[in-house]
């Protein structure tokens, strides 16, 4: 077999995958779909259509099925976690290749990450210090919002505060990220039984737009992102062991808030220049995976 990462990327680009919906469909439906697909495809991926599998019993049944079949099968989802039946974490970045955000303000469905975003370095002109932009209302985000209200953040909004009419379109949000030094990323947090992290368009946007990423996510996410080769700024500002705390613990939010306060007290232009190689590497990791050049070479 080829290099595993390359092989799995090829499977995705050739659309050798079957989609399952663990949040909304019974596991037996997913299992039957996988079995049917396995009869005509020796090697393929199981594409999670709703980011991650949140239920341990559901995951265990899929895992047992995969291990019982003679095929080469891996699960692809919005996670940076590793597991013998998951694809290499970098492969999951390809989920962003054709991703289209829900339209707002009479928009039409368009690519969330069009080629110019990962083929150029248009993100080098920065004017804003920081951005925190949260969309869907959750109790987790309510708590975060309450704690950041009195902290200086240039662009600060939360749709949960009832200000939906003034929430930007995806294009407008991307433009803001491109002009901002620090992206305060609040990653998706499910009340899940599994231990897999969520790594979604929220972090990808920060990496592609050349931001200094300060990320709050599930237990171990920072460590997993670093294992993928990404640079995240949290540990420069004392986050440390907070990465081992699950999201449901308020102390993790407090550690993250302390990071925001500390990064607000530095010369951001100097810090950005000092870390420009790391910021560029973040951008390149994603652009190299989903670029047209890669697709031409593999398909």
N, C-alpha and C positions, 0 to 999 in steps of 0.2 A: 504493500500500500504506500502511496505517496506520504509526504509529510502530513500529519493529521490535520493541522490547521489549514493547509492548502486544500486538502481533500474535502474538508467540511465546507469551506468557502465555495468550492466548485459545486458541491451538492446544492447549496442555496442558490447560486447564480443560475444553475440549470433547472431550478424550481423542483428539485427532488425533495419535496417535503409534504407532509400531511398536517393540516391545522386542527388543533383541538381548543376547546373553550372551557377550561376547568372551573371558571367562576359561575357558569350558567348551564352547563350540561352535565348529565349524569356520567360517571366514569365509564360505565358499560358502553355508552354510546361512543365515547372516545376510543375505547379498546377495540370495538368492532370496526371502527373506521381505520385504525392502525393495522389491524389484522388484514383487512381487505387490501390495503395499500401494499402490505408486505408481500402479498402473493404475486405482484407484478413488478416490484422494485426491490432489488437486493440490498442496495445501500440508500439510506434516506434519513431525513431529519423529521422530528416531531416539532412543529412550530406552535408555540403557545400563543394563541390569538388574544390573550388577555394578560400579557406581561409575565406573570409567574404562576406556578401552581401553589395555591394558598393552603391546601388541605393535605395533611400528612398521609392519611389513608389513600387519598386519590393518587398522590405521588408514588406511594409504595406499590399500588396496583399497576401503574404504568411502568415502574421500574422492573417489577417482576415479569411483566409481559416482555419488555425489551430484552431482558436477560434470558428469557425462555426461547426466543426466536433465533433462527440461524442467521438472520440478516445483521448488517452493520447499521445500527440505529443510534442516534443521539438526540437529546432534547435541546431545543433552542428557545431561549426566553430573555426577558429584560433583566438580566442579572450579571454580576461580576463574579459570582461564586463558581467553584469548581466541584465536580463530582464525576465519577466514572461514566455515567450515562448522559452527562451534559456536554454540549460542544465546548471547545476552547472558548474562554470568555470573549476573546477578540472577535469571534464569529458573530456573537450577538449584536455587535455594532452594525451589522448588515441589516438589522431590523429597521434602522433609521434610513436606509437607502431609498425606500419608496414610501416613507412615512408621510402622511398628510394630516396636519392638525385640523380639528373641527373649525369650520369657518365662522367668522364673526363679522358683523356690520356689512352684510351683503357680499362678502367674499365668495370666491369659488374654491373648490378643493384644489390646492396646489402643493407641490413638494415642500416639506418643511425645511429640508436641507438641500437646496439646489446646488448643482455643480460649482457655481462661482464661489460658494461659501467654503468649500473645501479644496478649491484649486487656487485661491488667491490669498494674499495677506492683507486684505482690506481692513483688517481689524487693528492696525497699528496706530491709528489716530484716536487717542483717548481724551475725553473731556470730563466725564463723570467719574467720581470716586468709587461709588458702589451702587449696586442694584439688588433689591429684594422684591420679587414679583411672584406672588402666590395666587393660584387660580382657585381650584375647587375647595370648598369649605370642609374642614375636618376639625375634630376636637384638638388634634395634635397641632394644627396650624393656628387654631384659636389661641392656644397657649403661647405659641411662639410670637404671634402678633401682639399679644398683650405685653410681652417682655421687650419687644423692640420699639414700641411706640415712642419712647423718649430717647432713642439712640439716633444720632445723626446718620442718615442713609440718603443719598441723593435722590434715588428713585425707589420709593417704598409704597407698595400697594398690595391689597389682598381682596379678592373678589368676595370673600366671606364677610366683609364689612358692609355689604349691600351696595357697593359702588360698581356694579356690573356694567353699566352703560359707559363708563369711562375706562374700562379695561381695554388694553391695546389689542390690535390684531396680531397674529404671529409675525407678520412682516415688520410691524412697528416694534414689537418686542425684540426681534432680532437686531433691528437697527439700534436700539438702546444698548443691547449687549455689546455690539461692535464698538460703541463709543465709551464703554465703561471699563475701568481698571479691575474692580473686584466684583465677582458674581457670588452672591450669597444664595447657594443652592439648597433648597429643602426638597430632598428626594422623596419619592413616593413611599408611603408607609402603610402597609396593609396589616390588619390584625390577622396575621397568618400563623398557622401551626408549624410551617416549615422554617428552616433557618436561612433560606436563600435571601440574599440582599436584592434590592431593586436598584437598577442602574438604567435610567431612562433618558428621554430627550432633554430633560432638565440639565443633566450634567453634560451631555453631548453638546448642547448649545453653548455652554460656557467654554468647553474645550475648543470648539470650532471658532468661536469669536475671540479667541486670544485673551480670555479673562484670567485673572488670578482666582482660582477656584477655592472657595471656602464651603465645604459640603457637609450637610447634616443628613445622615441616613441610618439604615439599620446597622445592627452590631456587625463590626468587622468590615464595613464598606470601604473605609479609607485604606485599610491594609490590603484589601482585594484590588482596589484601583491601582495601588502602588505595585502590586504583583504583576498587573497588566502592563506596567511601564509608565503609568500616568503620574504626574506630580500634582499633589493637592497641598494647599498651604496650611491646613489646620495645625499640623504639628509644629510649625514655626511659631505658633502663637499659643502653645500650651495645651492643645487638645488631648494629646497623649492617651492615657488609659480610658478616656471617655469613649473611644472607638469600640471598647469592649462592653459598653452599656447599651442595653436595648432601648429603642425609641420610647417605649412607654414610661421610662424613668425620667422624671422632670430634671434630675441632676444633669442629664446629658444635654438638655437644652441650655441649662445654666452655663455649662462648660463652653458651649458653642457661642453663647452671648458674650462670654468673656473674651473669646477669640475676636469677635467683631469689635469690641471696645479697644482691644490692643492694636488691631490693624488700622483702626481709625486714628491712632496716635503716632503713626510712622510717616516718613516722607514716602508717599506712595509712588511717585515717579522714580525715585532711586531704587526702591524695592522691586519695581516692575523691570527696570533695566537690569538689575542684578540677577533676575530670574528669567530673562527673556529666552534663554536657551531651553529651559524647562517648559515654558509656555508654548514655544514653537514645537517642542517635541509632543506635547499634548495634542496640538492641532494635527501634526503629521501622523500620529498613530491612527487617528480616525480617517484622515484623508487618504492614507495609503490603503486602508481596507476597503473603502467604498468608492474609490476613484475609478474613472473610466479606464485608465491605464491598466489597473488590476483586472478589470472585467475583460478587456481585450486579450490580456495575456493568458487568462485561465479558461475562458469559454470558447 
